[in-house]
C-alpha cells in the first residue's frame, strides 16, 4: 500500500559488474570490501527484478491509460505477483481513478497526465478544489526531486540542524519544504548570493533545488495544457494550511501513522509496521511529537523510518477518507479511536440533516407544489 525503500546486499552479478566498470577506469589494485561477518558465498546470484518488488500502482495506471485492459495476461519479462497487481487496482479504486467496470474514470484519465505517483497526482487535483494549487505544486516538486537536505560532515551536525530550523514549519515537513523553496527564491532574487554559496551555507543540495524548480515548471505546463486552475499563492494563512492538509489527505490517506506510546514509535494504519521519524524530519529530536501524522514514504532497514511527515487530526482523516477504505482497515487500537471520532461526529451530521429537512418543509409551505410538480432528490 505504501512505497518503501529496503536496504539489502548487492548480488554477485552486481558486484562483478562494478568490478568490471571500475577495473577499466585506471591501472592499479581494486579492493572489494564487505562486512567481516559477510561472505561472498552468501550473496545471491541475482536480485529479483524491480517490478517484482515495487509498488505497481503507477505502472497499472499507465497500462490502463494505454488501453491495455488485459494487462494481467501481458507477457512480462519478469512477471510481478498477482497479489501486487490486485493491490495496485485496489489502490487506484480507493483514489477514485477507476469506474465501476474497472476502467479509468475521468478522474483517473486526468491523474494519468501527470508523471507522478497516483497519490501525488490525486493531491494536486484535490488542491484545485481546496484552492492551494500553487503550494501543492511546490510540495510535489520537492518530494519528487532528490532530497535537498545534505548529510552534514562529522562535527557539523548541530550547525546544520540550526540552519535547517530556519526553514522549519510547525505544521510539518511538507510545509518545511515549501519554506525552503520560498527562501531560496527570495534570497536569489534579493541578494548577490550565488546558488552554490547559499546552499553550502545552509547544508542544502543546489542540484536538488534546481531539479525541483524544473519539475515544478513542467507541472505548471501540464496544468495549463489540461486547463486546470492554478490558485494564487497564499502560504502561511490558517485557511491555506488547512487546505494543504486536506489536499494531501485526499491522496495520501493510505499513508497515515499514529504514535502508539508517546515516544515517537509510529504504527502505520495499513499494517503492523512500526517506524521512527527520519532524522531529516522537522519533528526529529523536538519536544512536540504529533500523535497522528501523514508520511510520504517509509524506509525499511535496521531502523525503520518514515520520511516527510506532517501532523494531521483524526477529525480531518475521517472527513476525507473513503468509507470503504476505512472499513477495510485491519482491526487496531488506532481504528477504534477513529471509529469513536466517527461516532462522535455522526450526531452532529444528523442534526444538520434534520435542520435542513425542517427548512425544506418550511419552504414547501410557502411555495406549495402543484400536483404535477415532481422533486428530484440526488443522493
N, C-alpha and C positions, 0 to 999 in steps of 0.2 A: 504494500500500500504506500510505502514511502521509499524514496531513493536513499540508498545507503552506500557508504564507502567502506570497503573491507580491506584491511591490511593483511597481506599474505605473502609468503616467499615466492620468488620467481621460479619458473620452471627450468629444466635442463636446456630446453631449446632456446629459451630467452637468454640464459647465461652464455651459451655457445655463440649466439648472435651478437651479444655485447662484446665478447672476446674478439670475434672476427672484425667487428667495426673498429674497436679500439686498436687492434693489432695492426690495422692498415694505416693508422694516422701518423705514427713515427716509430723510429727504432728504439729499442730498449726492452725492459722487462715489464710484464703485465702481472699484477698481483690481484687475485680474486679473493676477497676477504668475506668470511662468513662467521657467525657466532660460534663459539667454541663447542657448544653442545649440538651444533647442527652439522650434519654430514651430507656430502654430495649425494650419497645413495638415497637419502630421504626425499630428495627433490622429485617432484612429479615430472614426467617426460614432457607433458604439455598441459597448460592450464585450459579449463573449459572456455569455449567461445563466449565473448562478452554478451551476446544475445541470450545465452542460456543463464546469465546471472543478473541481467539488468531488468529494471522496470520497463515493461513493454508498452506502457500507455501511449507514449509519443509515437512509437512505431505503428501501433494499431490505428491511431488517429490518422496517420499518414496513409496507411493502406486503405482505410475507409475512404479517405478523400480521393485516392487514385481509383476508386470504384473497384477495388479487388475484394469483393464481398466474401469469396470463399478462401480467405487467407489461411484458414485452419488447414487447408489442403495444399498450401503453397509448397513448392519444392525447396525448402530451406537447406542451405549447405549444412548448417548446424541447427537442427530443429529445437526451438525452445519447448519447455514443458507445457503441456495443455493447461495445467493449473495457472501458469503465468499468463497465458493468453486470456483465459476466462477472468482472471483478476483484472487485467487491463480493460476488458469490456465492462466489468462491473464498476471500475473507477470512472470510466467515461460516462456510464449511465448515471452515477452519482453527480457528475459535473454537468448533467443535462445536455451532453453532447450527442446522445442517441435518441431516436424516436422509439415509438412502441414496437416497430418492426426490426429494431436493431440497426437501422441505417443512420447516417449522420443527420442530426436535426439542423435547422437553420442556424442555431446557436453553435453547433459543432462545426459547421462549414466555416463560420467566421473565426472560430478558435483555430482552425487548421491554417488560417492565413498567417499566423504568427510563428516564427521559427523558435518557439519556446516550449517548455513543458506545458501540457494542457492546463495544469493547475494555475500556472502563472498567467497563461492566456485568459483563463476564466476570471482571474482577479483584475486584469486590465479591462475586460469587458464590463465587469461589475462596477469599476470605477467610473464608467460613463454614467451609470445610474446615480452613483453617490457623489458625482461632481468633484473628483480628486484625480483626474487623469494625469495631470502634469506630474504630481508626486508619485503616482503608481508607475509611470514610465521610468522615472529615475530609479525607483526600487528595482524594477525588472532589469534594467541595465546593469545596476551594481551587483546584483546576485548572479547574473549571467556571466559577467566578466570575471577574471581571476580575482582572488582575494586581494583587496587593496592594502590590508594591514600586514606589514612585513614582520618576520621574526627578528626581534631585536638582538644584536650581538651580545655575548655574555658580558654582564656588568652594566648594561644599559637598559635592563628590563623596566626598572622603575621610571626612568626618564621617558621611555616610550609610552608607558601607561599614563603618565602625566600629560603627555602630548595628546593621546587619544581621548582623554577625558574632556578635552575642549570640544570634541565633536559629539560627546555622549548626550543622549536624549532619554529622559525618564520613561518614555513610553516603550522603549526597546530598541533592538539592533536595526530593524528596518528603518526607523526614524533616524538613528545614528548615521546610517548610510546616506540618507538624504542630506543631513547636516554636513557630512564630509564632502559630498558633491557640490553643495552650495558654497561651502567655504573655499573650495578650490576655485570655483568660478569667480567668487568675489575677490580673492587675493590676486588672481592673474589679471583681472580687469582694472584693479585699482592701485597696484604697486608695480615696481620694477623687478619683482621676484621672477626668477626663471622657474619653469615647471620642475626641473630636476632638483634645484636647490630647496625649494619649498617642500617637496616630497621627502627629501633626505632629512630635513629638519624635523619633520613630523612622522618619520618612520613609515612612510606610505610608498606604495608602488606607483611610480609615474606611468609605467606602461599599462597597468591595470586600470588606472583612472582614464587614460586616453582610450582604451578599449571600451570602457563604459560609455564614454561620450559618443563613440562611433555607433555602438549598439543602440543607444537612445535615439540618435538621429535616424537610424534605419526604422525603428519602431514608430517614430513620428511620421515617417513617409508612408508606412503601411496604414496607419490610422487615417491619413489623408486620402490614400488611394481607395480605401473601402468606405470612405465618407463617414467616419466615426467622429463624434465631437471631442474636442480637447479643451477641458475646462481651464480657466485662468488659475495660476498658482496662488495658493492661499495657505502655505505651510506655516504651522505654528498655532493657528486658532483651534479652540476645543472642538468645534464642529468639523474641521478638517482632519484632525487626529482621529476622531470617531469614524469619519467616513473612510479613512485609510484602513482602519482596523476592520471595518465591515467588508471592504473590498478584498482584503487579504483573507478573511474568514470565508468569503464566498468561494474562493478557490482552494484554500488550504485547511478546510475543516477536518481533513483526514490527517493533519499534522498537528495534533493537539496533545499536550503532555501536562501532567499535574505533579506538583511537588508533594510526595506522599508523607514525608516526615519532617518538613520544615527545614531541612538541611541541604536542599538542592538535589535530592535524588528524584529525578523526574520519571514517572511511569507513563509511557505512551498509551493512549486510549485503545489503539487498534490491536495491540498485542502486549505481551508481558515484559518487553524490553525496558530496562531501567538505564537512564543515561544522566550524565552530568552536563553542566554548562561548559561550552568550549571556552578556553582561555581568552579568545578574542571578543567574547561577549561583553557588552557594557555592564551586565549584571554580575560578571565574574568578580569574586572577592569583594563584594559590596555587602552592606548590612541588609539591604532590602532585596529579598529573593521572592519574586512573584510566585503565587501558588499555581496559577494557570497560565500557560504560555502556548503560543503558536510558533513552530520552528520551520525553517526552510529545508533542512536536511539533517541526517544524523550519521555519525561515523562509528563503525563497529571495529574496535581494536582492543588493545589491552585496557584502555579506559574509554568506554562508550561516551560519546558526547553529542549534544545537539547544537547545531550551528545556526546563527542568525535567528534569534528568538525575540519575541515581543510579547508583552503582557496582554492578556485578554480577560474578559469577565465571563463567568458561566452564563449569565443572562444573555449576553451577546451571542454566545455559541448556540444556545437553544433557540434563539430567534432566527438564526440564519441557516442552521444545519438542516438538510433534508430529513424529514421524519423517518423515512425508510432506511436511511443510513444509520440514524441513531438506534433504531430498533434492532439493527444487525450487529451492533457493538457487542463484544463479549462481556459477560457479567463481571462487574468490578465495583469497588467502592466508589470510584470516580463516576461511573454510570449511575449509581444510586444517588449520588449528590446532584447530578444533572437532572435526574428524574424528579427529585424534590423541588428543584428550581422550576421545572415544567409544571408540576402540580401547584406550586405557589402562584405561578403566573396565570394558570387556567381560570381561576375565579374572576380575575381582572378582565380577561378576554370575554368571559361570559357576560359580565356586567355591561361591557361596551356593546355587545351584540343586542342585549335586552334594551339598552338605551336607544340604539339605532332602530330597533323594531318599533318602540314606542313613538319615536319621531316620525317613522313612516306612517304609522296609524293615524297620527295627528294630521299629517299632510293629506292622507286619503279622506279624512273627514272634511277638510277644507275644499278639496277638489275631488268630489265623488266621480267614480268611473262610470262610463256608460256600459250597458250590458254587453256590447260587442267589443269593448276595450279589453285587451289582454296585457298582462305584465310578464316580462321575461326576467327570470332570475338566473344570474350567472353564478355558478358555484365553483 
